[in-house]
Amino acid sequence: MRKWEEFLVKVADYKQLYSPDHIKLPAKPMYTMIMAGAFDHLLDTPPSIETRWLMVEQMQAALGSEATIAKGKTVEALDIGDIKSELTRKSWLSQRNPFFSFVICDEYHDALISIGMVPTGSPNLRYRQQHADIFSNFAALKLPRVVKFYKYTEKRIGVVAQYLDCSSFVYGTNKKAIKMKLFDGSETIEGVVWPQRNTLKSYNAKIATFFQHHKKKTGIFYGRIGISDKGYFSFSVDDVVQLS
């Protein structure tokens, strides 16, 4: 931590000697850099989330700033104030840095094993059990061979993803369906819950409850996939299992 402490002293000195012709050191971008790992090389070991928040407080003090931390104001993405674990930090970083991505289901390895999932060792089909297959992300679901096979099978397929937001829309003759935004660690897609495709009434209640209470939380989203004649990918959700 000595290098980090020395850096804080330099920041404080720079702030004291600041003049209009100097480069500004705004607080919020500095907090963002801390969470993104820009200063990790100044530490002896990789920091925990608790350490990162301590670093934010120390930077705030060095800058003499009263800038507040954004907490959950953005609907469709994680704000810095939503970072409570390494998983949420990775999700936050991935939603802002197009060069960073990760596989969310690998973060839930123990949880998936506990419900009977078996790792496959495949980069695309990550886990499976007798009646369900879990893929690494939505890009894996879009592979032509995957679409071709799973369009004609009764096997359930799913992706571990974070639920960001949802809204209802009207189709047909005043029929309502739900459109949700899901984030898989690398991209955000829209999934749809079509009421007439649910084979169990409990699916509607379970999904509606998840939407109501678990925004920005993670779950296994099961559904069916398809590709339209124009090449548009679709993911119709019929069940969700909460993981966080």
C-alpha positions in Angstrom: 0.0 0.0 0.0 3.0 2.3 0.4 3.0 3.3 -3.3 -0.7 4.1 -3.1 -0.3 6.2 0.0 2.6 8.1 -1.6 0.3 8.7 -4.6 -2.4 10.1 -2.4 0.1 12.5 -0.9 1.1 13.7 -4.4 -2.6 14.2 -5.2 -3.2 16.2 -2.1 -0.2 18.4 -2.8 -1.2 18.9 -6.4 -4.7 20.0 -5.2 -3.1 22.4 -2.8 -0.9 24.0 -5.5 -3.6 23.9 -8.2 -3.9 26.9 -10.5 -6.1 27.4 -13.6 -3.4 26.4 -16.0 -3.0 23.0 -14.4 -4.8 19.9 -15.4 -7.9 19.3 -13.3 -8.4 16.2 -11.2 -12.2 15.8 -11.0 -13.3 13.4 -8.3 -15.8 11.2 -10.0 -13.4 10.1 -12.9 -10.8 9.2 -10.2 -13.4 7.0 -8.4 -14.2 5.4 -11.7 -10.5 4.7 -12.3 -10.2 3.1 -8.9 -13.0 0.7 -9.5 -11.8 0.0 -13.0 -8.4 -1.1 -11.6 -6.3 1.8 -13.0 -4.4 2.1 -9.7 -4.1 -1.7 -8.9 -0.4 -1.6 -9.8 0.2 0.7 -6.8 -0.9 -2.1 -4.4 0.9 -5.1 -3.1 -2.0 -7.5 -3.8 -5.2 -7.3 -5.9 -7.7 -5.3 -3.9 -11.0 -6.6 -2.6 -14.2 -4.6 -3.1 -14.0 -3.3 0.4 -10.5 -2.1 -0.3 -11.6 -0.4 -3.4 -14.3 1.5 -1.5 -11.7 2.5 1.1 -9.5 3.8 -1.7 -12.4 5.9 -3.0 -12.8 7.4 0.5 -9.1 8.1 0.7 -9.1 9.7 -2.8 -12.1 11.8 -1.8 -10.2 13.1 1.2 -7.0 13.7 -0.8 -9.0 15.8 -3.3 -11.0 17.5 -0.6 -14.1 16.7 -2.6 -17.7 16.4 -1.6 -18.7 14.7 -4.8 -21.2 11.9 -4.2 -21.2 8.4 -5.5 -24.0 7.5 -8.0 -26.2 4.8 -6.6 -28.6 3.0 -8.9 -29.9 6.1 -10.8 -29.3 4.5 -14.2 -32.1 2.1 -15.1 -30.4 0.0 -17.8 -26.9 -0.3 -16.4 -25.1 -0.6 -13.2 -23.8 2.6 -11.6 -20.6 2.8 -9.5 -22.8 2.8 -6.4 -24.2 -0.6 -7.3 -20.8 -2.3 -6.9 -21.0 -4.6 -4.0 -19.0 -7.6 -5.1 -16.4 -8.6 -7.7 -19.3 -9.8 -9.9 -21.0 -6.4 -10.0 -17.7 -4.7 -10.5 -17.0 -6.9 -13.6 -20.6 -6.2 -14.9 -20.2 -2.5 -14.3 -16.8 -2.5 -16.1 -18.1 -4.6 -19.0 -21.1 -2.3 -19.6 -18.7 0.6 -20.0 -15.6 -0.9 -21.6 -16.3 -2.6 -25.0 -12.9 -4.4 -24.7 -13.8 -6.1 -21.4 -16.2 -9.1 -21.0 -16.6 -12.1 -18.8 -18.7 -15.2 -18.5 -21.2 -14.7 -15.7 -22.1 -18.3 -15.3 -18.5 -19.1 -14.3 -18.9 -16.7 -11.4 -21.8 -18.9 -10.1 -19.9 -22.2 -10.6 -20.7 -23.5 -7.0 -24.3 -22.4 -7.2 -24.8 -24.2 -10.5 -23.2 -27.3 -9.2 -25.4 -27.3 -6.2 -28.6 -27.5 -8.4 -27.3 -30.4 -10.4 -25.5 -28.7 -13.2 -22.4 -30.5 -14.6 -19.5 -28.5 -16.2 -18.9 -29.5 -19.8 -15.5 -27.9 -20.5 -16.9 -26.4 -23.7 -16.5 -22.6 -24.3 -20.1 -22.4 -25.5 -22.2 -25.0 -23.8 -20.9 -24.4 -20.3 -23.1 -26.6 -18.0 -25.8 -29.2 -18.5 -28.1 -31.5 -16.6 -30.6 -34.1 -17.9 -33.2 -31.7 -19.1 -31.4 -28.4 -19.4 -28.3 -26.8 -21.1 -26.6 -23.6 -19.9 -24.7 -21.6 -22.5 -21.9 -19.1 -21.8 -23.7 -16.1 -23.3 -26.2 -15.0 -25.9 -23.6 -15.0 -28.7 -23.3 -18.8 -28.2 -27.1 -19.2 -28.6 -26.9 -17.4 -31.9 -24.5 -19.9 -33.5 -26.2 -21.5 -36.5 -25.7 -25.0 -35.4 -27.1 -24.2 -31.9 -30.2 -22.5 -33.4 -30.8 -25.4 -35.8 -30.6 -28.1 -33.1 -32.5 -26.3 -30.3 -35.4 -25.1 -32.5 -36.5 -28.7 -32.7 -35.8 -30.1 -29.3 -37.8 -30.1 -26.1 -34.6 -29.6 -24.0 -34.5 -26.4 -22.0 -31.7 -24.0 -22.7 -30.7 -21.0 -20.7 -28.1 -18.3 -20.0 -27.0 -16.9 -16.7 -27.6 -13.2 -17.0 -28.4 -10.0 -15.1 -31.8 -8.6 -15.4 -31.7 -4.8 -16.0 -35.2 -3.6 -16.9 -38.5 -4.6 -18.4 -41.6 -3.2 -19.9 -44.9 -4.5 -21.3 -46.1 -4.1 -24.9 -49.3 -4.8 -26.8 -49.4 -7.2 -29.8 -52.2 -8.8 -31.8 -55.6 -7.9 -30.5 -54.9 -6.2 -27.2 -52.6 -9.0 -26.0 -49.8 -8.1 -23.6 -46.3 -9.5 -23.4 -43.2 -8.5 -21.4 -40.0 -7.3 -23.0 -36.9 -7.5 -20.7 -33.3 -6.4 -21.0 -30.7 -9.0 -20.0 -26.9 -8.6 -19.7 -24.7 -11.6 -20.1 -21.3 -10.2 -19.3 -20.6 -9.0 -22.9 -23.8 -7.7 -24.4 -27.3 -6.6 -23.6 -30.2 -8.2 -25.4 -34.0 -8.1 -25.2 -35.8 -11.2 -24.2 -39.6 -11.6 -24.5 -42.1 -13.4 -22.3 -45.0 -14.5 -24.5 -48.0 -15.5 -22.2 -49.4 -18.1 -24.6 -46.1 -19.9 -24.7 -46.0 -20.6 -21.0 -47.0 -24.1 -20.3 -47.2 -23.7 -16.5 -49.2 -20.8 -14.9 -46.5 -20.5 -12.2 -44.0 -19.3 -14.8 -45.9 -16.0 -15.2 -46.1 -15.4 -11.4 -42.4 -16.4 -10.9 -41.1 -14.1 -13.7 -43.3 -11.2 -12.6 -42.0 -11.6 -9.0 -38.4 -11.6 -10.2 -39.1 -8.5 -12.3 -40.6 -6.7 -9.3 -38.0 -7.5 -6.7 -34.7 -8.4 -8.4 -33.7 -5.5 -10.8 -29.9 -5.7 -11.5 -29.9 -9.2 -10.0 -28.7 -12.4 -11.6 -30.6 -15.5 -12.6 -30.8 -18.4 -15.1 -33.1 -17.4 -17.8 -34.6 -20.4 -19.7 -36.3 -20.0 -23.0 -36.5 -20.8 -26.7 -34.4 -19.3 -29.5 -35.1 -18.5 -33.1 -33.8 -16.7 -36.1 -36.3 -14.8 -38.4 -36.1 -14.8 -42.2 -34.3 -11.5 -42.0 -31.7 -12.9 -39.6 -33.1 -11.4 -36.3 -32.3 -13.4 -33.2 -35.1 -13.9 -30.7 -35.0 -15.3 -27.1 -38.4 -16.1 -25.6 -38.2 -16.6 -21.8 -40.5 -19.1 -20.1 -38.7 -19.5 -16.7 -36.2 -17.9 -14.4 -34.2 -19.3 -11.5 -32.8 -16.7 -9.1 -29.1 -16.9 -8.3 -28.5 -13.6 -6.5 
